[in-house]
């Protein structure tokens, strides 16, 4: 019986550890996406108006904090879906418009950057 309790405790500990790792990964990825948007020359369409990237990041950060307090952002995908895809008020999709490019839905734009970020994280840096 002692082994079972120890084994259960170990499984619980591993579960919390994996959960903490996933949370840290999501926070790192969300931070990257917000920094990427901030550094872009892109505009963000929300509720009928185009906003510069700084204002968009402020808005998305506010939504992220609200969701995070309620444990509604277990992953980066959940952040994109719940905070950065559409207006909570109007239900209209957010758009991103970058210089020289066609406007695109924010979810697509963020998912594409997330995929590039994850690929870059997996690729070891070259020493050349």
DSSP file (Angstrom, degrees, kcal/mol; ACC not computed):
  #  RESIDUE AA STRUCTURE BP1 BP2  ACC     N-H-->O    O-->H-N    N-H-->O    O-->H-N    TCO  KAPPA ALPHA  PHI   PSI    X-CA   Y-CA   Z-CA
    1    1 A X     >        0   0    0      0, 0.0     4,-2.1     0, 0.0     5,-0.2   0.000 360.0 360.0 360.0 -34.7    0.0    0.0    0.0
    2    2 A X  H  >  +     0   0    0      1,-0.2     4,-2.5     2,-0.2     5,-0.2   0.899 360.0  52.6 -61.8 -40.5    2.9    2.3    0.7
    3    3 A X  H  > S+     0   0    0      1,-0.2     4,-3.6     2,-0.2     5,-0.2   0.912 107.2  53.0 -60.9 -42.4    4.1    1.9   -2.9
    4    4 A X  H  > S+     0   0    0      2,-0.2     4,-3.0     1,-0.2     5,-0.2   0.929 110.4  46.3 -59.5 -46.3    0.7    2.9   -4.2
    5    5 A X  H  X S+     0   0    0     -4,-2.1     4,-2.6     2,-0.2    -1,-0.2   0.931 115.7  46.0 -62.5 -44.9    0.6    6.1   -2.1
    6    6 A X  H  X S+     0   0    0     -4,-2.5     4,-2.5     2,-0.2    -2,-0.2   0.916 113.9  48.9 -63.8 -42.8    4.1    6.9   -3.2
    7    7 A X  H  X S+     0   0    0     -4,-3.6     4,-2.5     2,-0.2    -2,-0.2   0.903 112.0  48.4 -62.9 -41.8    3.3    6.1   -6.8
    8    8 A X  H  X S+     0   0    0     -4,-3.0     4,-2.5    -5,-0.2    -2,-0.2   0.908 111.6  49.8 -64.4 -42.0    0.2    8.2   -6.7
    9    9 A X  H  X S+     0   0    0     -4,-2.6     4,-2.6    -5,-0.2    -2,-0.2   0.903 110.8  50.3 -63.1 -40.6    2.1   11.1   -5.2
   10   10 A X  H  X S+     0   0    0     -4,-2.5     4,-2.8     2,-0.2    -2,-0.2   0.927 110.9  48.3 -63.8 -45.1    4.7   10.8   -7.9
   11   11 A X  H  X S+     0   0    0     -4,-2.5     4,-2.3     2,-0.2    -2,-0.2   0.908 112.9  48.3 -61.5 -41.8    2.1   10.8  -10.6
   12   12 A X  H  X S+     0   0    0     -4,-2.5     4,-2.4     2,-0.2    -1,-0.2   0.914 111.9  49.6 -63.7 -42.7    0.4   13.8   -9.1
   13   13 A X  H  X S+     0   0    0     -4,-2.6     4,-2.4     1,-0.2    -2,-0.2   0.919 111.6  48.2 -62.3 -45.0    3.8   15.6   -8.8
   14   14 A X  H  X S+     0   0    0     -4,-2.8     4,-2.8     2,-0.2    -1,-0.2   0.875 110.0  53.4 -63.5 -37.4    4.6   14.8  -12.4
   15   15 A X  H  X S+     0   0    0     -4,-2.3     4,-2.4     2,-0.2    -2,-0.2   0.926 110.8  45.3 -63.2 -45.8    1.2   16.1  -13.5
   16   16 A X  H  X S+     0   0    0     -4,-2.4     4,-2.7     2,-0.2    -2,-0.2   0.893 113.2  51.4 -65.1 -38.7    1.7   19.4  -11.7
   17   17 A X  H  X S+     0   0    0     -4,-2.4     4,-2.5     2,-0.2    -2,-0.2   0.927 111.6  45.8 -63.5 -45.9    5.2   19.6  -13.1
   18   18 A X  H  X S+     0   0    0     -4,-2.8     4,-2.6     2,-0.2    -2,-0.2   0.895 113.0  51.2 -63.5 -40.1    4.0   19.1  -16.7
   19   19 A X  H  X S+     0   0    0     -4,-2.4     4,-2.4     2,-0.2    -2,-0.2   0.913 110.6  48.0 -63.4 -43.2    1.2   21.5  -16.1
   20   20 A X  H  X S+     0   0    0     -4,-2.7     4,-2.5     2,-0.2    -2,-0.2   0.902 111.9  50.1 -64.9 -40.6    3.7   24.1  -14.8
   21   21 A X  H  X S+     0   0    0     -4,-2.5     4,-2.5     2,-0.2    -2,-0.2   0.921 111.4  48.4 -62.4 -43.9    5.9   23.5  -17.8
   22   22 A X  H  X S+     0   0    0     -4,-2.6     4,-2.6     2,-0.2    -2,-0.2   0.897 111.5  50.3 -62.9 -40.6    2.9   23.9  -20.2
   23   23 A X  H  X S+     0   0    0     -4,-2.4     4,-2.6     2,-0.2    -2,-0.2   0.915 111.3  47.8 -65.1 -42.8    1.9   27.1  -18.4
   24   24 A X  H  X S+     0   0    0     -4,-2.5     4,-2.4     2,-0.2    -2,-0.2   0.905 111.9  50.4 -64.1 -40.9    5.4   28.5  -18.7
   25   25 A X  H  X S+     0   0    0     -4,-2.5     4,-2.6     2,-0.2    -2,-0.2   0.929 111.3  48.3 -61.9 -45.6    5.6   27.6  -22.4
   26   26 A X  H  X S+     0   0    0     -4,-2.6     4,-2.9     1,-0.2     5,-0.3   0.922 111.4  49.7 -61.9 -44.2    2.2   29.2  -23.0
   27   27 A X  H  X S+     0   0    0     -4,-2.6     4,-2.4     1,-0.2    -1,-0.2   0.904 111.7  48.8 -61.6 -41.1    3.3   32.4  -21.2
   28   28 A X  H  X S+     0   0    0     -4,-2.4     4,-2.1     2,-0.2    -2,-0.2   0.917 114.4  45.5 -64.2 -43.2    6.6   32.5  -23.2
   29   29 A X  H  X S+     0   0    0     -4,-2.6     4,-2.6     2,-0.2    -2,-0.2   0.907 113.2  48.7 -68.5 -41.9    4.7   32.0  -26.5
   30   30 A X  H  X S+     0   0    0     -4,-2.9     4,-2.5     2,-0.2     5,-0.2   0.919 111.1  51.0 -63.7 -43.2    2.0   34.6  -25.7
   31   31 A X  H  X S+     0   0    0     -4,-2.4     4,-2.5    -5,-0.3    -1,-0.2   0.913 110.2  50.3 -59.4 -42.9    4.7   37.1  -24.7
   32   32 A X  H  X S+     0   0    0     -4,-2.1     4,-3.0     2,-0.2    -2,-0.2   0.941 109.9  49.8 -60.7 -47.3    6.4   36.5  -28.0
   33   33 A X  H  X S+     0   0    0     -4,-2.6     4,-2.4     1,-0.2    -2,-0.2   0.907 112.5  46.9 -60.4 -42.1    3.2   37.0  -30.0
   34   34 A X  H  X S+     0   0    0     -4,-2.5     4,-2.6     2,-0.2    -1,-0.2   0.900 114.0  47.5 -67.3 -39.9    2.5   40.3  -28.2
   35   35 A X  H  X S+     0   0    0     -4,-2.5     4,-2.5    -5,-0.2    -2,-0.2   0.889 111.0  52.6 -65.8 -39.0    6.0   41.5  -28.7
   36   36 A X  H  X S+     0   0    0     -4,-3.0     4,-0.9     2,-0.2    -2,-0.2   0.926 112.2  44.5 -62.1 -45.6    5.9   40.4  -32.3
   37   37 A X  H >< S+     0   0    0     -4,-2.4     3,-0.7    -5,-0.2     5,-0.3   0.928 112.7  52.3 -63.2 -45.0    2.7   42.4  -32.8
   38   38 A X  H 3< S+     0   0    0     -4,-2.6    -2,-0.2     1,-0.2    -1,-0.2   0.897 111.6  45.9 -57.8 -43.0    4.2   45.4  -30.9
   39   39 A X  H 3< S+     0   0    0     -4,-2.5    -1,-0.2    -5,-0.1    -2,-0.2   0.618  97.7  93.5 -79.1 -12.6    7.3   45.5  -33.1
   40   40 A X  S << S-     0   0    0     -4,-0.9    13,-0.2    -3,-0.7    -3,-0.0  -0.313  75.6-134.3 -77.3 162.7    5.4   45.1  -36.3
   41   41 A X        +     0   0    0     58,-0.1    58,-0.2    11,-0.1     2,-0.1   0.094  69.2 124.1 -96.0  20.0    4.2   48.0  -38.4
   42   42 A X        -     0   0    0     -5,-0.3    11,-0.5    56,-0.1     2,-0.3  -0.404  55.5-135.8 -84.8 157.1    0.9   46.3  -38.7
   43   43 A X  E     -AB  52  97A   0     54,-2.9    54,-2.5     9,-0.2     2,-0.5  -0.796  11.8-140.2-108.9 155.8   -2.5   47.7  -37.8
   44   44 A X  E     -AB  51  96A   0      7,-2.9     7,-2.4    -2,-0.3     2,-0.5  -0.970   8.7-145.4-123.2 123.1   -5.2   45.9  -35.8
   45   45 A X  E     +AB  50  95A   0     50,-2.8    50,-1.2    -2,-0.5     2,-0.4  -0.779  28.0 162.6 -94.5 124.8   -8.9   46.1  -36.7
   46   46 A X  E >   -A   49   0A   0      3,-2.8     3,-1.4    -2,-0.5    48,-0.1  -0.964  62.9 -16.7-146.6 124.4  -11.3   46.0  -33.8
   47   47 A X  T 3  S-     0   0    0     -2,-0.4     3,-0.1     1,-0.3    47,-0.1   0.863 128.8 -43.5  51.1  45.3  -14.9   47.0  -33.6
   48   48 A X  T 3  S+     0   0    0      1,-0.2     2,-0.3     0, 0.0    -1,-0.3   0.427 120.5  90.0  89.7  -1.2  -14.9   49.1  -36.8
   49   49 A X  E <   -A   46   0A   0     -3,-1.4    -3,-2.8    -5,-0.0     2,-0.4  -0.965  67.7-129.6-132.7 147.2  -11.6   50.9  -36.3
   50   50 A X  E     -A   45   0A   0     -2,-0.3     2,-0.3    -5,-0.2    -5,-0.2  -0.784  29.1-169.6 -90.5 136.1   -7.9   50.3  -37.2
   51   51 A X  E     -A   44   0A   0     -7,-2.4    -7,-2.9    -2,-0.4    -2,-0.0  -0.918  24.2-108.2-125.5 150.2   -5.5   50.7  -34.3
   52   52 A X  E  >  -A   43   0A   0     -2,-0.3     4,-2.0    -9,-0.2     3,-0.2  -0.268  40.4-101.5 -70.9 167.8   -1.7   50.8  -34.2
   53   53 A X  H  > S+     0   0    0    -11,-0.5     4,-2.6     1,-0.2     5,-0.2   0.841 119.1  57.2 -63.2 -35.3    0.1   47.8  -32.8
   54   54 A X  H  > S+     0   0    0      1,-0.2     4,-2.1     2,-0.2    -1,-0.2   0.924 109.7  44.7 -62.6 -43.7    0.8   49.4  -29.4
   55   55 A X  H  > S+     0   0    0     -3,-0.2     4,-2.2     2,-0.2    -1,-0.2   0.875 112.0  53.1 -68.1 -36.2   -2.9   50.0  -28.8
   56   56 A X  H  X S+     0   0    0     -4,-2.0     4,-2.8     2,-0.2     5,-0.2   0.921 108.8  49.2 -63.6 -43.7   -3.7   46.5  -30.0
   57   57 A X  H  X S+     0   0    0     -4,-2.6     4,-2.7     2,-0.2     5,-0.2   0.902 109.2  52.3 -63.8 -41.6   -1.2   45.0  -27.6
   58   58 A X  H  X S+     0   0    0     -4,-2.1     4,-1.9     2,-0.2    -1,-0.2   0.928 112.4  46.0 -58.7 -45.1   -2.6   47.0  -24.7
   59   59 A X  H  X S+     0   0    0     -4,-2.2     4,-2.1     2,-0.2    -2,-0.2   0.934 114.2  46.4 -64.1 -47.7   -6.1   45.7  -25.5
   60   60 A X  H  X S+     0   0    0     -4,-2.8     4,-2.7     1,-0.2    -2,-0.2   0.862 110.3  54.1 -66.6 -35.4   -5.0   42.1  -25.9
   61   61 A X  H  X S+     0   0    0     -4,-2.7     4,-2.7    -5,-0.2    -1,-0.2   0.903 107.6  51.1 -62.3 -41.2   -3.0   42.2  -22.7
   62   62 A X  H  X S+     0   0    0     -4,-1.9     4,-2.0    -5,-0.2    -2,-0.2   0.927 112.7  45.0 -62.2 -45.6   -6.1   43.4  -20.9
   63   63 A X  H  X S+     0   0    0     -4,-2.1     4,-2.5     2,-0.2     5,-0.2   0.905 112.3  52.6 -64.9 -41.0   -8.1   40.6  -22.3
   64   64 A X  H  X S+     0   0    0     -4,-2.7     4,-3.1     1,-0.2    -2,-0.2   0.933 108.8  48.9 -61.2 -47.1   -5.3   38.1  -21.5
   65   65 A X  H  X S+     0   0    0     -4,-2.7     4,-2.1     2,-0.2    -1,-0.2   0.905 111.4  50.6 -60.3 -41.7   -5.1   39.2  -17.8
   66   66 A X  H  X S+     0   0    0     -4,-2.0     4,-0.7     1,-0.2    -1,-0.2   0.935 115.5  41.8 -61.8 -47.1   -8.9   38.9  -17.4
   67   67 A X  H ><>S+     0   0    0     -4,-2.5     5,-2.3     1,-0.2     3,-0.8   0.898 112.0  54.7 -67.0 -41.3   -8.9   35.4  -18.9
   68   68 A X  H ><5S+     0   0    0     -4,-3.1     3,-1.9     1,-0.3    -1,-0.2   0.875 101.3  58.1 -63.4 -38.8   -5.8   34.3  -17.0
   69   69 A X  H 3<5S+     0   0    0     -4,-2.1    -1,-0.3     1,-0.3    -2,-0.2   0.778 110.0  45.7 -60.4 -25.3   -7.3   35.3  -13.6
   70   70 A X  T <<5S-     0   0    0     -3,-0.8    -1,-0.3    -4,-0.7    -2,-0.2   0.221 115.9-115.7-102.6  12.7  -10.1   32.9  -14.4
   71   71 A X  T < 5S+     0   0    0     -3,-1.9    -3,-0.2     1,-0.1     3,-0.2   0.873  75.4 132.2  54.4  42.0   -7.8   30.1  -15.6
   72   72 A X      < +     0   0    0     -5,-2.3    -4,-0.2     1,-0.2     2,-0.2   0.213  53.2  69.7-105.9  12.9   -9.2   30.3  -19.1
   73   73 A X        +     0   0    0     -6,-0.3    -1,-0.2    -5,-0.2    -2,-0.1  -0.554  46.8 149.9-129.8  68.3   -5.8   30.4  -20.9
   74   74 A X  S    S+     0   0    0     -2,-0.2     2,-0.3    -3,-0.2   -48,-0.2   0.634  72.2  17.2 -75.3 -11.6   -4.3   26.9  -20.5
   75   75 A X  S  > S-     0   0    0     -3,-0.1     4,-1.8     1,-0.1     5,-0.1  -0.954  79.6-106.8-151.6 166.4   -2.5   27.2  -23.9
   76   76 A X  H  > S+     0   0    0     -2,-0.3     4,-2.6     1,-0.2     5,-0.2   0.880 120.0  56.8 -65.0 -37.4   -1.3   29.7  -26.5
   77   77 A X  H  > S+     0   0    0      1,-0.2     4,-2.7     2,-0.2    -1,-0.2   0.890 105.0  51.4 -61.3 -38.6   -4.1   28.4  -28.8
   78   78 A X  H  > S+     0   0    0      2,-0.2     4,-3.1     1,-0.2     5,-0.3   0.887 108.2  52.6 -65.9 -38.2   -6.7   29.2  -26.1
   79   79 A X  H  X>S+     0   0    0     -4,-1.8     4,-2.7     2,-0.2     5,-1.2   0.952 111.8  45.4 -59.5 -49.1   -5.2   32.8  -25.8
   80   80 A X  H  X5S+     0   0    0     -4,-2.6     4,-0.9     3,-0.2    -2,-0.2   0.941 118.1  43.4 -60.6 -47.1   -5.6   33.2  -29.6
   81   81 A X  H  <5S+     0   0    0     -4,-2.7     4,-0.3    -5,-0.2     5,-0.3   0.921 124.4  32.4 -64.8 -45.5   -9.1   31.8  -29.6
   82   82 A X  H  <5S+     0   0    0     -4,-3.1    -2,-0.2    -5,-0.2    -3,-0.2   0.742 134.2  19.6 -90.3 -24.3  -10.4   33.6  -26.5
   83   83 A X  H  <5S+     0   0    0     -4,-2.7    -3,-0.2    -5,-0.3    -2,-0.1   0.718 126.9  35.7-115.4 -29.2   -8.6   36.9  -26.6
   84   84 A X  S  <<S+     0   0    0     -5,-1.2    -3,-0.2    -4,-0.9    26,-0.1   0.235 100.8  66.0-120.9  14.7   -7.2   37.6  -30.0
   85   85 A X  S    S-     0   0    0      1,-0.3     9,-2.8    -4,-0.3     2,-0.3   0.817 105.8  -4.6-103.2 -42.0   -9.7   36.3  -32.6
   86   86 A X  B    S-D   93   0B   0      7,-0.3    -1,-0.3    -5,-0.3     2,-0.3  -0.969  77.4 -83.5-152.3 163.2  -12.8   38.4  -32.2
   87   87 A X     >  -     0   0    0      5,-2.6     4,-1.7    -2,-0.3    -3,-0.1  -0.525  24.6-150.1 -70.9 130.6  -14.4   41.1  -30.2
   88   88 A X  T  4 S+     0   0    0     -2,-0.3    -1,-0.2     2,-0.2    -5,-0.0   0.795  98.6  47.0 -67.5 -27.9  -16.1   39.9  -27.0
   89   89 A X  T  4 S+     0   0    0      1,-0.1    -1,-0.2     3,-0.1    -2,-0.0   0.943 129.0  16.2 -80.4 -51.6  -18.5   42.8  -27.4
   90   90 A X  T  4 S-     0   0    0      2,-0.2    -2,-0.2     0, 0.0     3,-0.1   0.684  87.7-131.7-100.0 -20.2  -19.5   42.7  -31.1
   91   91 A X     <  +     0   0    0     -4,-1.7     2,-0.2     1,-0.3    -3,-0.1   0.479  58.8 141.7  79.6   1.6  -18.4   39.1  -32.0
   92   92 A X        -     0   0    0      1,-0.1    -5,-2.6    -6,-0.1    -1,-0.3  -0.544  57.3-104.4 -80.1 142.7  -16.7   40.6  -35.1
   93   93 A X  B     -D   86   0B   0     -7,-0.2    -7,-0.3    -2,-0.2     2,-0.3  -0.327  28.7-123.9 -64.9 142.6  -13.4   39.1  -36.2
   94   94 A X        -     0   0    0     -9,-2.8    12,-2.3   -48,-0.1    13,-0.4  -0.625  29.0-158.3 -79.7 147.2  -10.2   41.0  -35.5
   95   95 A X  E     -BC  45 105A   0    -50,-1.2   -50,-2.8    10,-0.3     2,-0.4  -0.898   9.5-148.1-125.1 156.5   -8.0   41.7  -38.6
   96   96 A X  E     -BC  44 104A   0      8,-3.1     8,-2.4    -2,-0.3     2,-0.5  -0.993  10.5-170.5-124.5 134.3   -4.4   42.5  -39.1
   97   97 A X  E     -B   43   0A   0    -54,-2.5   -54,-2.9    -2,-0.4     2,-0.3  -0.970   5.8-174.0-128.5 115.4   -3.1   44.7  -41.9
   98   98 A X    >   -     0   0    0     -2,-0.5     3,-2.2     4,-0.3   -56,-0.1  -0.799  40.1 -84.3-107.7 150.3    0.6   45.0  -42.5
   99   99 A X  T 3  S+     0   0    0     -2,-0.3     3,-0.1     1,-0.3    -1,-0.1  -0.258 113.6   6.5 -54.7 130.7    2.3   47.3  -45.0
  100  100 A X  T 3  S+     0   0    0      1,-0.2     2,-0.3    -3,-0.0    -1,-0.3   0.519 114.5  94.6  76.9   6.2    2.3   45.8  -48.5
  101  101 A X  S <  S-     0   0    0     -3,-2.2    -1,-0.2     3,-0.0     2,-0.1  -0.904  78.7-104.7-128.0 155.8    0.2   42.8  -47.5
  102  102 A X        -     0   0    0     -2,-0.3    -4,-0.3     1,-0.1    -6,-0.1  -0.441  47.5 -96.7 -72.3 151.2   -3.5   42.0  -47.7
  103  103 A X        -     0   0    0     -6,-0.1     2,-0.3    -2,-0.1    -6,-0.2  -0.375  45.9-172.3 -67.1 151.1   -5.4   42.2  -44.4
  104  104 A X  E     -C   96   0A   0     -8,-2.4    -8,-3.1    -3,-0.1     2,-0.1  -0.963  33.6 -87.3-142.5 154.5   -5.9   38.8  -42.7
  105  105 A X  E  >  -C   95   0A   0     -2,-0.3     4,-2.1   -10,-0.2     3,-0.4  -0.419  38.4-125.7 -63.8 140.5   -7.8   37.6  -39.7
  106  106 A X  H  > S+     0   0    0    -12,-2.3     4,-2.9   -21,-0.3     5,-0.3   0.845 107.4  59.5 -59.1 -36.5   -5.8   38.0  -36.6
  107  107 A X  H  > S+     0   0    0    -13,-0.4     4,-2.6   -22,-0.3    -1,-0.2   0.926 108.1  44.9 -60.2 -44.5   -6.2   34.3  -35.6
  108  108 A X  H  > S+     0   0    0     -3,-0.4     4,-2.4     2,-0.2    -1,-0.2   0.930 113.8  49.9 -63.8 -45.4   -4.5   33.2  -38.9
  109  109 A X  H  X S+     0   0    0     -4,-2.1     4,-1.8     1,-0.2    -2,-0.2   0.910 114.9  43.5 -60.2 -45.3   -1.7   35.9  -38.5
  110  110 A X  H  X S+     0   0    0     -4,-2.9     4,-2.6     2,-0.2    -1,-0.2   0.890 112.2  52.1 -70.8 -40.3   -1.0   34.8  -34.9
  111  111 A X  H  X S+     0   0    0     -4,-2.6     4,-2.3    -5,-0.3    -2,-0.2   0.893 108.8  51.7 -62.6 -39.1   -1.2   31.1  -35.6
  112  112 A X  H  X S+     0   0    0     -4,-2.4     4,-1.9     2,-0.2    -1,-0.2   0.925 112.6  44.7 -64.1 -43.6    1.3   31.5  -38.5
  113  113 A X  H  X S+     0   0    0     -4,-1.8     4,-2.7     2,-0.2    -2,-0.2   0.885 110.6  54.6 -68.0 -37.7    3.8   33.4  -36.2
  114  114 A X  H  X S+     0   0    0     -4,-2.6     4,-2.6     2,-0.2    -2,-0.2   0.916 107.8  50.0 -60.5 -43.1    3.3   30.9  -33.4
  115  115 A X  H  X S+     0   0    0     -4,-2.3     4,-2.1     1,-0.2    -1,-0.2   0.911 111.9  47.7 -62.1 -42.5    4.2   28.1  -35.8
  116  116 A X  H  X S+     0   0    0     -4,-1.9     4,-2.5     2,-0.2    -2,-0.2   0.906 111.8  50.4 -64.8 -41.1    7.3   30.0  -36.9
  117  117 A X  H  X S+     0   0    0     -4,-2.7     4,-2.2     2,-0.2    -2,-0.2   0.925 111.0  48.0 -62.5 -45.5    8.3   30.6  -33.3
  118  118 A X  H  X S+     0   0    0     -4,-2.6     4,-1.5     2,-0.2    -1,-0.2   0.891 111.8  50.0 -64.5 -39.0    7.9   27.0  -32.3
  119  119 A X  H  X S+     0   0    0     -4,-2.1     4,-1.4    -5,-0.2    -1,-0.2   0.922 110.8  49.5 -64.1 -43.5   10.0   25.9  -35.3
  120  120 A X  H  < S+     0   0    0     -4,-2.5    -2,-0.2     1,-0.2    -1,-0.2   0.866 107.9  54.1 -64.4 -36.3   12.7   28.4  -34.4
  121  121 A X  H  < S+     0   0    0     -4,-2.2    -1,-0.2     1,-0.2    -2,-0.2   0.847 110.4  46.8 -66.2 -32.8   12.7   27.1  -30.8
  122  122 A X  H  < S+     0   0    0     -4,-1.5     2,-0.6    -5,-0.2    -1,-0.2   0.736  97.0  83.5 -80.1 -22.9   13.2   23.6  -32.0
  123  123 A X  S  < S-     0   0    0     -4,-1.4     3,-0.1    -5,-0.1     2,-0.0  -0.716  83.1-127.7 -87.0 119.7   16.0   24.5  -34.4
  124  124 A X        -     0   0    0     -2,-0.6     2,-0.1     1,-0.1    -2,-0.1  -0.362  30.3-102.7 -65.9 145.6   19.4   24.7  -32.7
  125  125 A X        -     0   0    0     -4,-0.1     2,-0.3     1,-0.1    -1,-0.1  -0.406  34.5-122.2 -66.4 140.4   21.3   28.0  -33.3
  126  126 A X        -     0   0    0      1,-0.1    -1,-0.1    -2,-0.1    -3,-0.0  -0.663   9.6-153.3 -84.3 139.6   24.1   27.7  -35.8
  127  127 A X              0   0    0     -2,-0.3    -1,-0.1     1,-0.2    -2,-0.0   0.331 360.0 360.0 -92.4   6.9   27.6   28.7  -34.6
  128  128 A X              0   0    0      0, 0.0    -1,-0.2     0, 0.0    -2,-0.0   0.476 360.0 360.0 -78.7 360.0   28.7   29.6  -38.1
